[in-house]
Amino acid sequence: MSLSITSSVSSRSAVRGLLPLCAAVGAYLFYLSAGEILLRDSDTEWQIRVGQWILEHGAMPTSDVFSFTRFGEPWISSSWLSQVAYALVYGGDWAGPVILTSVAIGATVAIFLHLLSPYFDPARALLIAALALLLSTIHFFARPHVLALPVLLAFIGGLMASADRRTYPSWWLLPLMALWANLHGGFVLGLALIGPIGLEAVWSAEPGRRRQLIVRWGLFGVAALAASCVTPYGWNSLLGATKILSLGKLLSMIGEWLPADFSKPSFFEATLLGLIGAICCRGLTLSVPRILLLLGLIWMALSHIRNIEVFAFIAPLVLAKPIAEQWGMAGVRAARFEQGRSIPVVTIAALIAMVIGAWVTTTMFVARHEFKFLPEFSPVAAVDVLQQHKAQRVFSTAPFGGYMVIRDMKVFIDGRAELYGEQFVLDYYAALEARDVGQLLDLLDKYRIDATLLSSGSPAGNALDHLKGWKRLYRDDIAVIHVRSDERAGAVPAAPSSN
């Protein structure tokens, strides 16, 4: 009997140990197979070009070199390490960036399940992970924030684990902060959460230990701040990362910075209402610091849809311990430690097998599948025409800016809103809408524009069809080009419609 019990415990322990690995491989293969959903943001293209520039010059950019409207003005890349990583795997096709992004998502799932495992059984943990992925997929692109996501989760998860144990965070989290600060500017969130999470640890601790915890968390916060400055830009990385928040009302015009819209049903709305209903129905009691943390995460997600992924992965960590203790799941944590560790040989062998299987699957899939960027962000034929026309100062839409940068063209604007500033981008949007034709013409004259590259059917493009001094040079289903009518070059015929 004792032998069978021991075998059963070991089997359950092995399953728990392998669950994050299996789920990670599954998530990786899913996003690899659906790779095009990661290639629907034009910022990916200029991010890669920045990485290529760093590799070519062996230096960090300190001023803009990709636009003609802000050329030479101060600009730093707070995501330089991610950009270099993308540049290294980009070989002229999109397989490398898709694979790298899918690996980061898989790693995020593995870390998330590992953090949930002390509180939830495998079925519930998988369900929570699936919900987090569904909520986050809207903001999963081949961009630096996804490469930083597993580091974000490991760092904040480490903080929450320390608070749950009513102790202070491990100094081993500091290298994670340094890595995060080089991968993406979102590291500021990690610094901001040290205080609230530390407050939870102090709040829950015995009165005699609170002073010690305050000192330890305070020292860790200072050390984390110092670690965040271990970048090629030093202290400027912190300042640059917060610059985007100074764009004022412009943030309400940028897609991923829009507030959540509950005017029509959404999965985020259903999840949030379901969470509120479950807390009310089951009577979950939270400490004041956990309430503040949860409300803060909800506020972030409601304010900007790009923060929904932060809510999706961090809110479960805030709620995990109270749910496990108050909803009859506390035994899961005890059972986990009673079972002991997974059998190392089995775990290592399974890991090797899964890695080999994923690699073989990846090789076979990539050989038969060509990943393609969204064509509406890649005006290939139109840019060919502009380069033949030798256009130098092109007024273009921001989504085309990424492709133009990767084609080594100086751009009017791209996705770096913090570089261009609030008023410049607002003027750009006003010109695109062409509600005031005089304003459009003033902008074209102010920046000495000799050609425009706009989306087919855009108001500004339609207006230029009828404005004296401008003529249409080219048009296809993606883009339209206008040049000044005194240009000597002959017009290029419009491409046949694919409709």
C-alpha positions as CSV (number, residue, x, y, z in Angstrom):
1,M,0.0,0.0,0.0
2,S,2.8,2.5,0.9
3,L,4.5,1.7,-2.3
4,S,1.4,2.5,-4.4
5,I,0.8,5.7,-2.4
6,T,4.4,6.8,-3.0
7,S,4.1,6.1,-6.7
8,S,0.8,8.0,-6.9
9,V,2.3,11.0,-5.1
10,S,5.4,11.0,-7.4
11,S,3.2,10.8,-10.5
12,R,1.1,13.8,-9.4
13,S,4.2,15.7,-8.5
14,A,5.7,15.0,-12.0
15,V,2.5,16.1,-13.7
16,R,2.6,19.4,-11.7
17,G,6.2,19.9,-12.7
18,L,5.6,19.2,-16.4
19,L,2.4,21.2,-16.7
20,P,4.1,24.6,-17.3
21,L,6.4,23.1,-19.8
22,C,3.7,21.4,-21.8
23,A,1.5,24.5,-21.7
24,A,4.4,26.6,-22.8
25,V,5.1,24.4,-25.8
26,G,1.4,24.4,-26.7
27,A,1.2,28.2,-26.6
28,Y,4.3,28.5,-28.6
29,L,3.1,26.2,-31.4
30,F,-0.3,27.9,-31.4
31,Y,1.1,31.4,-32.0
32,L,3.6,30.0,-34.4
33,S,0.9,28.4,-36.5
34,A,-1.1,31.7,-36.4
35,G,2.0,33.8,-37.0
36,E,0.3,36.5,-39.1
37,I,-1.6,37.8,-36.0
38,L,1.8,38.8,-34.6
39,L,2.5,40.8,-37.8
40,R,-0.3,43.3,-37.8
41,D,1.5,46.3,-36.4
42,S,3.7,48.5,-38.6
43,D,5.9,49.4,-35.6
44,T,7.5,46.0,-35.9
45,E,9.3,47.2,-39.0
46,W,10.9,50.3,-37.6
47,Q,11.8,48.4,-34.4
48,I,13.8,46.0,-36.5
49,R,15.5,48.8,-38.4
50,V,16.6,50.4,-35.2
51,G,18.1,47.1,-34.1
52,Q,19.9,46.8,-37.5
53,W,21.3,50.4,-37.0
54,I,22.6,49.5,-33.6
55,L,24.4,46.4,-35.0
56,E,25.7,48.3,-38.0
57,H,27.1,51.2,-36.0
58,G,28.0,49.4,-32.8
59,A,26.5,52.2,-30.8
60,M,23.2,53.3,-29.2
61,P,21.1,56.0,-31.0
62,T,21.0,59.3,-29.1
63,S,19.3,61.3,-31.8
64,D,16.8,60.7,-34.5
65,V,18.2,59.4,-37.8
66,F,15.1,58.0,-39.5
67,S,12.9,61.1,-40.1
68,F,13.4,64.4,-41.9
69,T,11.0,66.2,-39.6
70,R,12.9,65.4,-36.4
71,F,16.3,64.5,-37.8
72,G,19.1,65.1,-35.3
73,E,16.8,65.8,-32.3
74,P,17.4,63.9,-29.1
75,W,15.9,60.4,-29.0
76,I,16.9,57.2,-27.2
77,S,15.6,53.7,-27.6
78,S,14.5,52.3,-24.3
79,S,13.8,48.9,-26.1
80,W,17.2,48.6,-27.7
81,L,17.9,45.0,-26.5
82,S,14.6,43.7,-27.9
83,Q,15.2,45.6,-31.2
84,V,18.7,44.0,-31.5
85,A,17.2,40.6,-30.8
86,Y,14.6,41.1,-33.6
87,A,17.2,42.4,-36.0
88,L,19.4,39.3,-35.4
89,V,16.5,36.9,-36.2
90,Y,15.2,38.9,-39.1
91,G,16.7,37.5,-42.3
92,G,14.6,39.4,-44.8
93,D,11.5,37.3,-44.0
94,W,9.3,37.2,-41.0
95,A,9.8,33.7,-39.7
96,G,12.5,34.8,-37.2
97,P,10.4,37.5,-35.5
98,V,7.4,35.2,-35.3
99,I,9.4,32.4,-33.8
100,L,11.0,34.7,-31.2
101,T,7.7,36.3,-30.2
102,S,6.0,32.9,-29.9
103,V,8.9,31.7,-27.7
104,A,8.4,34.7,-25.4
105,I,4.6,34.0,-25.2
106,G,5.4,30.4,-24.3
107,A,7.8,31.4,-21.6
108,T,5.2,33.8,-20.2
109,V,2.7,30.9,-19.9
110,A,5.3,28.7,-18.2
111,I,6.2,31.3,-15.6
112,F,2.5,32.2,-15.1
113,L,1.5,28.5,-14.4
114,H,4.5,28.1,-12.1
115,L,3.4,31.1,-10.1
116,L,-0.2,29.8,-9.9
117,S,0.7,26.3,-9.0
118,P,1.0,26.8,-5.2
119,Y,-2.7,27.9,-5.1
120,F,-4.6,26.2,-7.9
121,D,-4.9,22.6,-9.2
122,P,-3.7,22.1,-12.8
123,A,-7.2,22.3,-14.4
124,R,-8.0,25.7,-12.7
125,A,-4.5,27.0,-13.4
126,L,-4.8,26.1,-17.1
127,L,-8.2,27.8,-17.3
128,I,-6.8,31.0,-15.8
129,A,-3.9,30.9,-18.2
130,A,-6.2,30.4,-21.2
131,L,-8.3,33.4,-20.1
132,A,-5.2,35.5,-19.7
133,L,-4.0,34.6,-23.2
134,L,-7.5,35.4,-24.7
135,L,-7.5,38.8,-23.0
136,S,-3.9,39.6,-24.1
137,T,-3.9,38.4,-27.7
138,I,-5.3,41.7,-28.9
139,H,-1.9,43.3,-28.0
140,F,0.4,40.4,-29.0
141,F,2.6,41.7,-31.8
142,A,6.2,41.1,-32.8
143,R,7.3,44.0,-30.7
144,P,9.5,44.6,-27.7
145,H,6.7,44.6,-25.1
146,V,6.0,40.9,-25.8
147,L,9.7,39.9,-25.4
148,A,9.6,41.8,-22.0
149,L,6.4,40.1,-20.9
150,P,8.0,37.0,-19.3
151,V,10.5,39.2,-17.4
152,L,7.6,41.5,-16.3
153,L,5.7,38.4,-15.0
154,A,8.8,36.9,-13.3
155,F,9.7,40.2,-11.5
156,I,6.2,41.1,-10.4
157,G,5.4,37.5,-9.6
158,G,8.5,37.4,-7.4
159,L,7.3,40.4,-5.6
160,M,3.8,39.0,-5.0
161,A,5.3,35.6,-3.8
162,S,7.4,37.5,-1.2
163,A,4.3,39.4,-0.1
164,D,2.3,36.2,0.2
165,R,5.0,34.7,2.4
166,R,5.1,38.0,4.4
167,T,8.8,38.5,3.8
168,Y,11.0,40.7,1.6
169,P,11.9,40.1,-2.1
170,S,14.9,38.2,-3.2
171,W,17.9,40.2,-4.4
172,W,17.9,37.8,-7.4
173,L,15.0,39.9,-8.8
174,L,17.4,42.8,-9.4
175,P,19.0,41.3,-12.5
176,L,15.5,40.8,-13.9
177,M,14.9,44.5,-13.4
178,A,18.1,45.4,-15.2
179,L,17.1,43.0,-18.1
180,W,13.6,44.5,-18.2
181,A,14.9,48.0,-18.4
182,N,17.0,47.1,-21.5
183,L,14.1,45.2,-23.1
184,H,11.2,47.7,-22.8
185,G,10.2,50.9,-21.2
186,G,7.5,49.2,-19.3
187,F,10.0,48.5,-16.5
188,V,8.6,51.7,-14.9
189,L,5.5,49.6,-13.9
190,G,7.7,47.2,-12.0
191,L,9.3,50.1,-10.0
192,A,5.8,51.6,-9.3
193,L,4.5,48.3,-7.9
194,I,7.2,47.7,-5.4
195,G,5.6,50.1,-2.9
196,P,2.0,48.7,-3.1
197,I,3.1,45.1,-3.0
198,G,5.6,45.8,-0.2
199,L,2.7,47.4,1.7
200,E,0.8,44.1,1.5
201,A,3.8,42.2,3.0
202,V,4.0,44.7,5.8
203,W,0.2,44.8,6.3
204,S,0.0,41.0,6.7
205,A,3.1,40.6,8.9
206,E,3.2,40.3,12.6
207,P,3.6,43.8,14.3
208,G,7.0,42.9,15.6
209,R,8.4,42.3,12.0
210,R,6.9,45.3,10.3
211,R,9.7,47.7,10.9
212,Q,12.2,45.2,9.5
213,L,10.1,44.6,6.5
214,I,9.7,48.3,5.8
215,V,13.5,48.7,5.8
216,R,14.1,45.6,3.6
217,W,11.4,46.6,1.0
218,G,12.7,50.2,1.1
219,L,16.3,49.0,0.4
220,F,15.0,46.7,-2.4
221,G,13.1,49.6,-4.0
222,V,16.3,51.8,-4.0
223,A,18.3,48.9,-5.4
224,A,15.7,48.2,-8.1
225,L,15.8,51.8,-9.1
226,A,19.6,51.6,-9.4
227,A,19.3,48.3,-11.4
228,S,16.8,50.0,-13.8
229,C,19.6,52.5,-14.7
230,V,22.0,49.7,-15.7
231,T,21.5,50.5,-19.4
232,P,23.6,52.2,-22.1
233,Y,21.6,55.4,-21.3
234,G,21.8,55.2,-17.5
235,W,19.3,57.4,-15.7
236,N,18.0,58.7,-19.1
237,S,16.3,55.3,-19.7
238,L,13.9,56.0,-16.8
239,L,13.2,59.5,-18.1
240,G,12.7,58.4,-21.7
241,A,10.4,55.6,-20.6
242,T,8.0,58.0,-19.0
243,K,8.0,60.6,-21.8
244,I,5.2,58.8,-23.6
245,L,2.9,59.7,-20.7
246,S,3.4,63.4,-21.4
247,L,1.5,63.3,-24.7
248,G,-1.7,64.6,-23.2
249,K,-4.9,64.2,-25.3
250,L,-2.9,62.6,-28.1
251,L,-2.9,59.3,-26.2
252,S,-6.7,59.2,-26.8
253,M,-6.0,59.1,-30.5
254,I,-3.5,56.3,-30.6
255,G,-5.1,52.8,-31.0
256,E,-3.4,50.9,-28.2
257,W,-3.7,53.9,-25.8
258,L,-7.4,54.2,-26.2
259,P,-9.6,53.5,-23.2
260,A,-11.6,50.3,-23.0
261,D,-14.9,50.6,-24.9
262,F,-17.9,49.0,-23.3
263,S,-20.4,50.4,-25.8
264,K,-20.3,46.9,-27.4
265,P,-19.7,43.5,-25.9
266,S,-16.1,42.5,-25.4
267,F,-14.3,39.6,-23.8
268,F,-12.6,42.0,-21.4
269,E,-16.0,43.4,-20.3
270,A,-17.3,39.8,-19.7
271,T,-14.2,38.9,-17.7
272,L,-14.3,42.0,-15.5
273,L,-18.0,41.6,-14.8
274,G,-17.5,37.9,-14.2
275,L,-14.8,38.6,-11.7
276,I,-16.9,41.2,-9.9
277,G,-19.8,38.7,-9.8
278,A,-17.7,35.9,-8.4
279,I,-16.2,38.1,-5.7
280,C,-19.7,39.2,-4.6
281,C,-21.2,35.7,-4.8
282,R,-18.4,33.9,-2.9
283,G,-17.7,36.7,-0.5
284,L,-14.0,37.1,-1.1
285,T,-12.3,39.3,1.5
286,L,-9.2,41.2,0.5
287,S,-6.7,43.2,2.5
288,V,-6.6,47.0,1.9
289,P,-3.3,46.8,-0.1
290,R,-4.7,44.0,-2.3
291,I,-7.8,46.0,-2.9
292,L,-5.7,49.0,-4.0
293,L,-3.6,46.7,-6.2
294,L,-6.6,45.2,-7.9
295,L,-8.3,48.6,-8.4
296,G,-5.1,50.0,-9.8
297,L,-4.8,47.1,-12.3
298,I,-8.5,47.6,-13.3
299,W,-8.0,51.3,-13.7
300,M,-5.0,50.8,-15.9
301,A,-6.9,48.4,-18.2
302,L,-9.9,50.7,-18.4
303,S,-7.7,53.7,-19.2
304,H,-5.6,52.1,-21.9
305,I,-6.4,48.8,-23.7
306,R,-2.7,48.1,-24.0
307,N,-2.7,47.5,-20.2
308,I,-5.3,44.7,-20.4
309,E,-2.5,42.1,-20.7
310,V,-1.0,43.5,-17.4
311,F,-4.4,43.1,-15.7
312,A,-4.8,39.6,-17.3
313,F,-1.5,38.2,-15.9
314,I,-1.1,40.2,-12.7
315,A,-4.6,40.3,-11.2
316,P,-4.7,36.5,-10.8
317,L,-1.5,36.7,-8.8
318,V,-3.0,39.3,-6.5
319,L,-6.1,37.2,-5.9
320,A,-4.5,33.8,-5.8
321,K,-3.7,33.5,-2.1
322,P,-7.0,34.9,-0.8
323,I,-9.0,32.7,-3.2
324,A,-7.1,29.6,-2.2
325,E,-7.5,30.2,1.5
326,Q,-11.1,31.4,1.4
327,W,-12.7,29.2,-1.3
328,G,-11.5,25.9,0.0
329,M,-8.3,25.5,-2.1
330,A,-5.7,26.0,0.7
331,G,-5.0,22.3,0.7
332,V,-3.5,22.6,-2.8
333,R,-0.6,24.5,-1.5
334,A,0.1,22.1,1.4
335,A,-0.3,19.1,-0.9
336,R,2.2,20.5,-3.3
337,F,4.9,20.6,-0.7
338,E,4.0,17.3,0.8
339,Q,4.5,15.7,-2.5
340,G,8.1,16.8,-2.7
341,R,9.9,17.6,-5.9
342,S,9.3,16.2,-9.3
343,I,11.6,13.4,-10.5
344,P,14.5,15.3,-12.0
345,V,15.3,12.7,-14.7
346,V,11.7,12.5,-15.9
347,T,11.3,16.3,-16.0
348,I,14.6,16.8,-17.9
349,A,13.9,14.0,-20.3
350,A,10.4,15.4,-21.0
351,L,11.8,18.9,-21.5
352,I,14.4,17.7,-24.0
353,A,11.7,15.7,-25.8
354,M,9.4,18.7,-26.0
355,V,12.1,21.1,-27.2
356,I,13.2,18.6,-29.9
357,G,9.6,18.1,-30.9
358,A,8.9,21.8,-31.0
359,W,12.1,22.4,-33.1
360,V,11.2,19.8,-35.6
361,T,7.7,21.1,-35.9
362,T,9.0,24.6,-36.3
363,T,11.4,23.6,-39.0
364,M,8.8,21.7,-41.0
365,F,6.2,24.4,-40.7
366,V,8.5,27.3,-41.6
367,A,9.8,25.4,-44.6
368,R,6.2,25.2,-46.0
369,H,4.7,28.4,-44.8
370,E,5.7,32.0,-45.7
371,F,4.9,34.5,-43.0
372,K,3.5,37.7,-44.5
373,F,3.1,41.1,-43.0
374,L,-0.3,42.8,-43.3
375,P,-0.2,44.3,-46.9
376,E,-2.0,47.4,-45.8
377,F,1.1,48.4,-43.9
378,S,3.5,47.4,-46.6
379,P,3.0,49.6,-49.7
380,V,5.7,47.8,-51.7
381,A,4.8,49.0,-55.2
382,A,4.1,52.6,-54.1
383,V,7.5,52.9,-52.3
384,D,9.2,51.5,-55.5
385,V,7.5,54.4,-57.4
386,L,8.7,57.0,-54.9
387,Q,12.2,55.7,-55.0
388,Q,12.2,55.7,-58.8
389,H,10.8,59.3,-58.6
390,K,13.6,60.2,-56.2
391,A,11.2,61.7,-53.7
392,Q,13.0,63.0,-50.7
393,R,10.4,64.7,-48.4
394,V,7.3,62.5,-48.4
395,F,4.2,63.2,-46.3
396,S,3.0,59.8,-45.4
397,T,0.7,58.1,-42.9
398,A,2.3,56.8,-39.6
399,P,1.4,53.1,-40.4
400,F,3.5,53.4,-43.7
401,G,6.4,54.9,-41.7
402,G,7.6,51.6,-40.4
403,Y,7.9,50.1,-43.9
404,M,9.5,53.2,-45.3
405,V,12.1,53.2,-42.5
406,I,13.0,49.5,-43.3
407,R,13.4,50.6,-46.9
408,D,15.9,53.3,-45.8
409,M,13.6,56.3,-46.6
410,K,13.5,59.3,-44.3
411,V,10.0,59.6,-43.1
412,F,7.6,62.4,-42.1
413,I,6.3,60.4,-39.1
414,D,6.3,56.8,-37.8
415,G,5.2,55.2,-34.6
416,R,7.5,57.0,-32.2
417,A,4.9,59.5,-30.9
418,E,7.1,60.5,-28.0
419,L,9.7,61.8,-30.5
420,Y,7.4,63.9,-32.6
421,G,5.4,65.4,-29.7
422,E,1.8,66.1,-29.0
423,Q,1.2,69.2,-31.2
424,F,3.1,67.8,-34.2
425,V,1.0,64.6,-34.2
426,L,-2.2,66.5,-33.7
427,D,-1.4,68.6,-36.7
428,Y,-0.6,65.5,-38.7
429,Y,-4.0,64.0,-37.8
430,A,-5.8,67.2,-38.7
431,A,-4.0,67.2,-42.1
432,L,-5.0,63.6,-42.8
433,E,-8.7,64.4,-42.1
434,A,-8.5,67.3,-44.6
435,R,-11.4,69.1,-42.9
436,D,-9.5,72.3,-43.5
437,V,-7.8,72.2,-46.9
438,G,-5.8,75.3,-46.1
439,Q,-4.3,73.6,-43.0
440,L,-3.3,70.6,-45.2
441,L,-1.6,72.8,-47.7
442,D,0.1,74.9,-45.0
443,L,1.6,71.7,-43.5
444,L,2.8,70.5,-46.9
445,D,4.5,73.8,-47.6
446,K,5.9,74.2,-44.1
447,Y,7.8,70.9,-44.4
448,R,8.6,71.4,-48.1
449,I,6.8,68.2,-49.1
450,D,7.5,67.1,-52.6
451,A,5.3,63.9,-52.6
452,T,2.6,62.3,-50.5
453,L,2.1,58.6,-49.7
454,L,-1.4,58.1,-48.2
455,S,-3.9,55.3,-47.8
456,S,-6.2,54.8,-50.8
457,G,-9.4,56.6,-50.0
458,S,-8.0,58.8,-47.3
459,P,-9.6,62.2,-47.0
460,A,-6.3,64.0,-47.6
461,G,-5.6,61.9,-50.7
462,N,-9.1,62.6,-52.1
463,A,-8.6,66.3,-51.4
464,L,-5.2,66.4,-53.3
465,D,-7.0,65.0,-56.4
466,H,-8.7,68.3,-56.7
467,L,-6.2,70.8,-55.4
468,K,-4.3,73.0,-57.8
469,G,-0.5,72.4,-57.7
470,W,-0.8,68.7,-57.0
471,K,-1.4,65.7,-59.3
472,R,-1.8,62.0,-58.7
473,L,1.2,60.0,-59.7
474,Y,0.2,56.5,-58.6
475,R,-2.6,54.6,-57.0
476,D,-3.3,51.0,-56.1
477,D,-5.5,49.2,-53.5
478,I,-3.2,50.1,-50.7
479,A,-1.7,53.6,-51.3
480,V,-2.0,56.7,-53.5
481,I,0.9,59.0,-54.4
482,H,0.6,62.7,-55.2
483,V,3.4,65.0,-56.3
484,R,3.6,68.7,-57.0
485,S,2.3,69.4,-60.5
486,D,5.5,71.3,-61.5
487,E,7.5,68.1,-61.1
488,R,9.1,67.0,-64.3
489,A,8.8,63.3,-63.9
490,G,6.0,61.7,-65.8
491,A,3.1,60.0,-64.1
492,V,3.2,56.3,-63.4
493,P,0.0,54.6,-64.4
494,A,-2.2,53.3,-61.6
495,A,-1.9,49.6,-60.8
496,P,-4.9,47.5,-61.8
497,S,-7.4,46.9,-59.0
498,S,-7.4,43.5,-57.4
499,N,-11.2,43.8,-56.7
